[in-house]
Amino acid sequence: MGLQPTQSNPFFNLAMIRNAKMFFGRTDLLQHFYDAIENRQSVSLLGSHHIGKSSFLWCAALPEIQAHFLVDLSHHIFVFLDLREYLHKTSEDFFHRVSKEVISQSAKVAELHMHIEGTGEDAFSSVLDQVAEHGYFPVLLLDAFDNLTRNKHFGPEFLAFLRAHASMGLVSYVTASTAPLYEVCHHDIADSPFFNIFYTYTLEAMTPEEAGELINVPAREAGLPFTDMEVVLLRKLAGRHPFFIQRVCYALFREKLMHSDGEIDVPHLKQVVYKDLQPHFQDTWDRLSEEQQKLLLDEAQRKGDVLRKLPEFSESSLFRQFVRNICHMKLFQMTVDELANTLEQLDDLKVLGDANLRLMEMVSSRLTKSSVSSPIEKGIVVREVLYEAFERLRGIGVRSDSAPGWRLYNILYYRYFKYHLKNEPIATRLGLSTRQYYRERDKAIEALLNILLEMEYAPAAQK
């Protein structure tokens, strides 16, 4: 197909999505959101940096998005406010700005007036009363609300005032923040009852189906669809994080526009996208908690298509590469010497929990999926896996010290897994010279390592 001069790249969004045609998925979350708003409830929307909170707030207010749901929000007035600059403003600034925005958004349905005399609270209350008198209901979409809760100019009285108006059914608040509001606030308001009025929903990784729509629909409608192989590449590089998907799709679509013969230089593409996303990766990394960073470091060192606890980040091979780069780490690997040192500490669960073996998918898949596991918990599972690998070294028939088929098993049995005997007594027991024993011990540890690697990379059905 010849490229037309009018073709343009549809994946251009660096900021929030404002076009309903470029907003994909989040169907279940939108339904919960609309149910709450229709019943005049308030909502706290949580999510990591760049996961799409601002886009969700903006697009949820669009009539063309609402039309897909069985809700009647025709008498709701949605007012979007970006609070990123509110770390140093006052409550007076907030109330006057909100009042002006409500008046502006209500212009098509009602003529409202803001009383400039009196406090900002008076102006806000007056505007809400006027909206109610005209039969409408305001919904304040407060993006980056955690900037406000960190600001000491906004104290308990301010939150109590907001809560009172929500309790009277005059307004709903929808806040977007990176963590629960009671965790991202200054000390004076940490126990405010205001935080109890919210239904809390979390924006996480897109579903595979949603990610597929974001990848395929814009490219197809732009007249230059991605091939099946390109979609596989996109999913590998970006995972299911909407912003990562946008940027990788932008780069690949640009390459396709420039190379009409269909030849895409994949290494060059990866280099270009990584450079583009690196500052965003760094910003995301800096905002994560220490526990999240440690968890992602473990996940970044694991190969393959494995179940991950923070999939919005670690399903992206580019983000995993970034984590390995900044932490100077490699993918999971272990030498015979490292395994020998680990076996020496077989009874120390904390040491086992910090060993490289913790990075095995065999280990991570057995840990609790919803939380960060402690070194002790990891150590327990590492030891279980080691014992399973050890049992695969069993010989045929009944074990005996003189049976050649049991030699490697017996060395590990006496040295590490059962009696913790010293090397010389084991050599004597098995009828081996000291030199021969050490050679056989190295073979046994190497055999155990090979079994561990076989267990790690075996097809899922065999595990």
N, C-alpha and C positions, 0 to 999 in steps of 0.2 A: 504494500500500500504506500503510495507516495504521500509524504508529509505536506500538509497544507500550511501556508504562511500564517493562517489565523490560529493555529493550534497553540495553546498556552498550557503551562504547567498548573494543574489544579491543586497541587499540594504545596501551597505557598504560605500557609498560616504559621507564623511564629508566635503570635499572640493568641488570645482566646478566639474560639470559633463564634462568628456572628451570623453565619449563613446556615439556615436550616438544612440545606442540601449537603453541607459538609459535616453535619452532626450525625453520628452513627451510634446505634446501640443504646445502652443504658435503659432499656425498656422497662425492666422490672423496677429499677430505682425510680424512674419517672412516675410509674404507677403509684408507688408508695408515697412519693413526694406530692403528687396531685391529690391523693386521698387525704393526706394530712392538711394540705392547704384548703381544700374544699370544706374541711371541718374546722377551719380557723385555728389550726395548730401551728406551732413553730418548729423549725427543723434545723438541726446542726449537721452540716455536711462536712465530712472529714476526708482527707486525702493528702498524699504526698505532693511535693512540688511538681508542677507540670502534668499532673495526672488528669486534669480536665475540670477542675472545680469551677473556674470562672466560666468556661464554655457551657457547663451544665446550667449554671445560674442564668446566664443570658438566654440560652436556647430554650430552657424550660418556660420562659416567659413569652415565647413566640407563639402566636395563634396557630401557625401551620404545624407546630409540634404538638400543641394541645389537641388539635383536631383528630389525632390518632387515638385518643383515649376517651373513655366514656365518662367525661366530667364536664360540668358546666362552670366555667370560670369567666364567663362574660361580664360579670360584675366585680371582678377582681382587678385591681390596678397594681401591676408589678413595677417596682421601682428599684433599679439596679444602682448600687453605690460601690465604688472602688475605694477601699479604706487603706490602701497601701501608704498613704501620706499621713496617717493619723497617729503615728507614734508620738507626735509632739503637739497635736492640736488639743482643743478643749471641748467640753461638752456643749458649750454655746456654739462653737463652730459646727459641731455635728448636727444639733437640732435645727439651726438655720438652714444648713445645706439640705438636710432631709426634707424639711418643709417646702423649700423651693422645688426640689425634685418631684415631690408628690403633686404639687400644684401644676408643674409642667406636664407630668404624665397624665394628669386628670383633665387637661385642657379640652380634649375632644368630647368629654361627657359631662363636665361640670365647670362652672366658673367659680374658682376658689380664690380666697384672699388671705394673705399672711399679715397678721398684726405685727408691725415692726416695733410697737411699744411693748414693754415688758420683757420677760426673759425668753430664752430660746425654748424652754419647756412650755411656756404659755403659747408660743407660736405653734409648736408641734401639736399640743393638745387641741388648739383651735382648728388646725388643718384637719386633724383626724375627725373631729366632730362634724366639720363641713362635709367631708367625704361620706360619713355615715348618713348624714341628712339627705344626701342625694342618692342613697341606696347602693353605695359601692363600698368595697372593702380593700384596704391597701395591704400589699405584701412587700416588705422591705427585703431586698436581696443584698445582703451585706458581705461583700467579698473581702477577704483578708481581715476578717473581724478580729483575729488574734492580735493585730497591730493596735487595735483599740483597747483590748483587755490588758495589754502590757503597759499601757499608758496610765500613769498615776493620776492624771487629770480626771480620769473616769473612775470614780469611787463607788462605794456601796449605794449611795443615794441615787446616782445615775442609773444603776442597774435596777434598783427598786422601782424607779419611775418607769422604766421600760417594761418591767414585769407587770406592773399594775395595769398598763394600757392593754397588754396582751391578755391579761386575765379578764378584763372588761369586754373582750371580744372586739376591740377597735382596730387591731392590727396583728399581723403575723410577722415574725422575724425568721429569715432564713440566713444563717451564718455559714461562711466557709472558712475553714481553718485547717492547719496541718495536723492538729492533735485536739483532743477534747478540750473545751474552753477552760475547764477548771485546772488543766495542766499548763495552759499558756496564758496565765494571768498574773498580775502582781499580787503580792501577799495580802493586801487589804481586802481584796474581793474574792479570795480563794474559796471561801465558804458561802458565797452569795446564793440564795435560793433561786436567783435568776437562771442559773445553769440547769435547774431541774425542770424547766418548762419545755425542753426540746426533745423531739424525736431525733435520734441520732442515726445517720446513715453514712456508709463509707464507700468512697469511690476507689475501686481496686483495678486490677488488670481487666482489660476487656475480655469477653468470652471469645473463644476461637471463631465463632460465627460473626460476632461484631467486628473483630479484627479483620476478618475476611472481607466484610462489606467495606470497611474503610480503605482497604488495599485495592479492591477490585472495581467498585462502583465509579469513583471519580475518574480513574484511568480509562475505563470503558466509555463513559459518557464524553470524555475528552477526545475519543477517537483513536486512542493508542493503548489498548488493553495490555496488561501484563500476561506473559505466558505462564504456564504451570510451573516451569522451572524457576522463573523469576519470582513467583509468589512464594515458593519454598525458600528461596534465598532471602526474600524480604522478611519472612517470618523468623528465620534463623537470626538475622542481624538485629531486628527490632523487637522480637518477642511480641508481647501483647500490651505494651505501653503506648497509648495513643500518640503522644508527642514523638516518641522514637519512631513509630510507624510513619508519621507525617514526614519527618526529616529524611528517612531512608527512601520512602516513596518519591519524595521530591528529587533526590539525587539520581535515582534510577530512571525516573521519567525524563529528567534532563539529559541523561546519557542516551536514552532511546531517541530523543529529539535530535541529538547531534550525530547519531550513527544510524542512518536509515537502513543500513545493511543488517541490522540486528546483532552485530557483534559487540558485546559488552565486555569490557575489561574488568573482570570481577575484583582482582586485587586492587586496581586503581579505584574502583567504586568504594571498596571497604576503607581505603585510605582517606578518600574525600569525606565520606560520611563520618568516620571516626574523628577527623579534625573538626568537622562542623559540630558534632555533638559533645566533644570533649569539655568545653566550658559548662555546658548544661549538666553533664555527668558530674563534674566537680562541684557545682552548686548543689546538686541533689545529694551527693555524698556528704558534703559539709552539713547538711540539714538533718541527716539521719542520726539516730541515737547510737551510743556506743554498742549496745546490744545488736541493733540492726546492722551496723557495720561489721561486727564480728561474724554474724550469721551470713552476710553477703560474701565475706571473705572466704568462708568455708564453701559456699555454693559456687564461687568463682573458680575454685580449684577442682571442681568435679566435672568430669566429662559426661557427654551423652545427654539424651533426652530424659531427664530424671524429674521426679516430683520436687518442686522447690517451694520454700516457705514464703518467699517474697517474689512471686513470679513477675510482678510488674517491672522489676529490675533485672533479676537474674535469669529470666528466660531470654534476654537479649545477649547474644554472644559478644556484641560490641561493649556492652556495659560490663560484662564479666572480664573482658580483656582490659578495660579501664581499671577495674579493681585490682587485677593482678599487677598491672603496671605501677600503680601508685603505691602498692604494698610490696612490690618487688617479690612477688610470689609466682610459682609455676603451677601447672595442673597437677592433680594428684599423682604422685609417684613415690616409690619406696625402694631402697636398696636392701641387699641382704644384710649389710651391717646395721642399717636402721631397724630392720625387723628383729635382728638379734638383740639390740639394745632394748627394744620394746618388750621382747619376751623376758628379759631379765627383770622387768618391772610388772610382771603379769598379775601380781596381787595388789598393785597400787592403782586403784581405779582412776584417780585424778591424773596420774601420768598417762594412763591409757587414753583418757578422754581428751588429752592435749596432743596425742601422737598423730602422725599423718593418717593413720588408719581411720580416724574419725571422719575423713573426707570421702570415704567409700560410700557409694550409693547404697550398698548393702547395709551400712550402718545408719545413714540418714533416713532411709525408708522405714526403719523400725522405731524411730523416735517419734514422740508426739508431734503431730503435724501443725498444731496451732500455737506453739510456743517455742521460745529459745531454750534448748536443753542445757543443763549444767554439765560441767566436765565429768562429774560422777555418773550422771545418767548416760552420757556418751561412753564412758569407760566400761559400764556394765555391758552395753551392746557390743563394743569392740571386743571384749573378752568372749562374749558368746560367739561372735564371728570367728575369732581365733580358734576356739575349741571345735567349731564345726569344720573348719579347714583342716585342723589337726586330725580329726576322726577320719577324714578322707584319705589319710596316709596308711590306714590299717592294712595289714597284709591278709593273706588267705588263711583260714583255719584259726586255731587257737594261738594266741600270742605266746611266744617264748623268747628268751634271751638269745637262743642259738639259731632261731629261724632267720635266714637271710632276707626273706620277704618282709620281715618286721623290723629290720635294722634301723631305718630312718625314723620310723614311728617310735621305737624304743629309745633312741637317743633323745628325742624331744620329750618323751614320756618321763624319763628319769631326770632330765636336766631342767625342764620348765613346767610341764603340765601336771606333774604328780608329786614328785619327791624333792625337787630342787637340789639334787645331789651335785657335788663338784665333779669336774671333768674326769679326773684320774680314777675315782671309784667307778664311774660309769664305764670307762674304757676297760677296766679290769673285769667288770661284771659281764660285758659283752664279748670278752676275749679279743680285744683289739689293742694294738700298740698305741702309744700316745699319738704318734704322728698320723697313723691311720684313723684314729678316732676323730682328730680335728678335721681331717679331710671329709670324713663321713658326716660330721656335725654340720659343716658348711653346706654339704649336699642336702641335708635334711632341712635346713633353714631355707635354702633356695627352692626346694620342692614345696615347702609350705607357702612361700611367697608366690610361686607359680599357681598354686591352687587358689590363693586369695585373688589373684588377678583373673583367673578363670571364673571365679564366682562373681567378680565385679562386672565383667564384660559379657557374661553369658546372656542370651536372650531372656527377656522377662519371664517367659513361660517356663524356663528351666530353673528360675531362682526360687 
